Amino acid sequence: MRILIIEDQEKLAKALKKGLEQEGYSADYVLDGETGQRRIESKPADYDAVILDIMLPKKNGLEVCRDWRRQNIMVPVLMLTAKDAEMDKITGLDTGADDYLVKPFSDKELQARLRALLRRPRQALASELKVGDLNLHAGTHKIFCRGQEIFLTLKQFSLLEYLMRHPGQVLSREQLLEHVWDYSYDAFTNIVDAHIKNLRKKLKKANYEYALETIRGVGYRLKA
């Protein structure tokens, strides 16, 4: 799952990003409303949820969220606010936010709210996936091949999950890099290839490495 954080306090934004990545998410952050709005509008399918502060420079979070909903961009939004007045909460929800969180808050509470948003059937993302002999359980972060559990790192799991959500499709290195990692990675890095290589090694133990194909000059494909 990939999250965009729109928060003008860079120290807080970095802390949120670090906490989410430790939980297995991929996260990016921007520091003003206009940049965040453009990021989502240019590639609305790139993010699974947005953490959106209300008080932002250039354009506040209420306006940003309202504009997205007017364009029928339905990415889940968890709105952050330093205000706790009832009217502020109502206004946030009325603009189209899915949930709100009052500062200060704990990492555990934010992650619980985020998990709840991501469980909602926005586009009915399956929590259990089956491709060939692979069975993936997103909720428990477990993957099985012919009943045998394969133990993966968080990044390997996220990479395989993304491939399994697009079975039979050729996915470029850039697509994998953008969805599983974040914009801070250099497009010319070999990090994708390195993780694919390690993922194949683990699939090999289950005699299933052949299902993960390299399409020379393009990217990778998981056989449907």
C-alpha positions in Angstrom: 0.0 0.0 0.0 1.3 3.5 -0.9 0.4 6.6 1.1 0.8 10.3 0.4 1.4 12.5 3.4 0.5 16.2 2.9 1.9 18.0 5.9 3.7 21.3 6.2 5.7 20.4 9.3 8.6 18.6 7.7 9.7 17.0 11.0 6.3 15.5 11.5 6.0 14.5 7.8 9.3 12.6 8.0 8.3 10.9 11.3 5.0 9.8 9.7 6.8 8.5 6.7 9.3 6.5 8.8 6.6 5.0 10.9 4.5 3.9 8.0 7.5 2.4 6.2 8.3 0.4 9.3 4.8 -1.1 9.1 5.4 -2.1 5.5 3.8 0.8 3.6 5.4 2.9 0.9 5.1 6.6 1.7 5.9 10.0 0.1 5.4 13.4 1.6 4.9 16.9 0.3 4.8 20.2 2.3 2.0 22.3 0.8 -1.6 21.8 -0.4 -1.1 22.8 -4.1 1.8 20.3 -4.6 -0.2 17.5 -2.9 -3.3 18.2 -4.9 -1.4 18.1 -8.2 0.4 14.9 -7.2 -2.9 13.1 -6.7 -4.6 14.6 -9.7 -1.7 13.7 -12.1 -1.7 10.0 -11.0 -4.8 9.3 -8.9 -4.2 5.5 -9.0 -0.7 5.7 -7.6 -1.8 6.1 -4.0 -4.0 4.0 -1.8 -4.7 6.7 0.8 -3.8 10.3 1.7 -2.9 11.7 5.1 -4.0 15.4 4.7 -3.4 18.2 7.1 -6.0 21.0 7.2 -3.7 23.9 7.9 -1.4 24.0 4.8 0.4 26.8 2.9 -0.8 27.7 -0.6 -4.0 25.8 -0.3 -5.6 24.3 2.8 -6.6 20.7 3.2 -10.4 21.4 3.1 -10.1 23.0 -0.3 -7.8 20.3 -1.6 -10.2 17.5 -0.5 -13.2 19.3 -1.8 -11.6 19.7 -5.3 -10.7 16.0 -5.4 -14.2 15.0 -4.7 -15.6 17.4 -7.3 -13.4 15.6 -9.8 -14.6 12.2 -8.6 -11.1 11.3 -7.2 -12.1 9.0 -4.4 -8.8 8.2 -2.8 -9.4 7.7 0.9 -8.4 10.7 3.0 -7.4 10.8 6.7 -7.5 14.5 7.7 -5.2 15.9 10.4 -6.1 18.9 12.4 -4.8 20.7 15.4 -8.4 21.9 16.1 -10.8 19.7 18.1 -14.0 21.8 17.8 -17.0 19.8 16.7 -17.6 22.1 13.7 -14.1 21.6 12.4 -14.6 17.8 12.4 -18.0 18.2 10.6 -16.6 20.6 8.0 -13.7 18.1 7.3 -16.1 15.2 6.8 -18.5 17.4 4.7 -15.7 18.2 2.2 -15.3 14.5 1.6 -12.7 13.3 4.1 -13.2 9.7 5.2 -11.9 10.2 8.7 -10.1 12.7 10.9 -7.5 12.7 13.6 -6.8 15.5 16.1 -3.2 16.5 16.8 -1.3 15.3 18.9 -1.9 11.7 18.2 0.0 8.4 18.6 1.5 6.4 15.7 -0.6 3.4 16.8 -3.9 5.4 16.5 -3.0 6.8 13.1 -2.0 3.4 11.8 -5.2 1.9 13.2 -7.3 4.6 11.5 -5.4 4.1 8.3 -5.9 0.3 8.3 -9.6 0.9 8.8 -9.7 3.2 5.8 -7.8 0.7 3.6 -10.2 -2.1 4.6 -13.2 -0.2 3.2 -14.3 -1.6 -0.1 -13.5 1.5 -2.2 -12.7 -0.7 -5.2 -13.0 -4.0 -3.5 -9.3 -4.7 -3.2 -9.1 -8.4 -2.3 -7.4 -9.2 1.0 -6.7 -12.7 -0.3 -5.1 -13.3 -3.7 -4.5 -16.5 -5.7 -2.3 -16.6 -8.8 -1.4 -20.1 -10.0 -0.1 -22.0 -6.9 0.5 -18.8 -4.9 -1.9 -17.8 -2.2 -1.3 -14.4 -0.5 -3.1 -13.1 2.6 -2.7 -9.4 2.8 -4.1 -9.0 6.3 -1.7 -11.4 7.9 1.2 -10.8 5.5 1.5 -14.4 4.7 2.2 -16.1 1.3 1.9 -19.8 0.6 2.9 -22.0 -2.4 1.1 -25.3 -2.6 0.4 -25.0 1.1 4.0 -24.3 2.0 4.6 -20.9 3.6 7.2 -18.7 2.0 8.9 -16.2 4.4 9.4 -12.8 2.8 10.7 -9.4 3.9 8.2 -6.5 4.0 9.5 -5.2 0.6 9.5 -8.6 -1.0 5.9 -9.1 0.2 4.8 -5.7 -1.1 6.5 -6.4 -4.5 4.9 -9.9 -4.9 1.5 -8.5 -3.8 1.7 -5.8 -6.5 2.6 -8.4 -9.1 -0.2 -10.7 -7.9 -2.7 -7.8 -8.2 -1.7 -7.5 -11.9 -1.3 -11.2 -13.0 -0.2 -11.7 -16.6 0.6 -8.0 -17.0 4.1 -6.8 -17.9 5.1 -4.2 -15.2 8.0 -1.9 -15.9 10.7 -1.3 -13.3 9.4 2.3 -13.1 5.9 1.1 -12.1 7.3 -1.3 -9.5 9.6 1.4 -8.2 6.9 4.0 -7.9 4.3 1.7 -6.2 6.5 -0.4 -3.9 9.1 2.3 -3.1 8.6 6.0 -3.5 9.6 9.0 -5.5 12.9 9.5 -3.7 14.5 6.5 -5.4 16.5 7.1 -8.6 14.7 5.5 -11.6 18.1 4.1 -12.7 18.7 2.2 -9.5 18.9 -1.6 -9.6 16.9 -2.0 -6.4 14.0 -3.5 -8.2 16.2 -6.1 -10.0 17.9 -6.9 -6.7 14.6 -7.6 -4.9 13.3 -9.6 -7.8 16.4 -11.7 -7.7 16.0 -12.4 -4.0 12.3 -13.0 -4.4 13.0 -15.6 -7.1 15.4 -17.4 -4.7 12.7 -17.7 -2.1 10.2 -18.9 -4.8 12.8 -21.4 -6.0 12.6 -23.2 -2.7 9.0 -23.9 -3.5 9.9 -24.8 -7.2 7.9 -21.8 -8.4 10.6 -19.3 -9.5 9.7 -19.9 -13.2 6.4 -18.1 -12.7 8.2 -14.8 -12.3 9.3 -13.8 -15.8 11.8 -11.2 -16.9 10.7 -9.4 -20.0 14.0 -8.1 -21.4 14.2 -4.4 -21.8 10.7 -3.9 -20.3 10.2 -5.3 -16.8 8.6 -8.3 -15.1 5.5 -10.4 -15.3 3.9 -12.9 -12.9 2.3 -15.7 -15.0 -1.4 -15.9 -14.5 
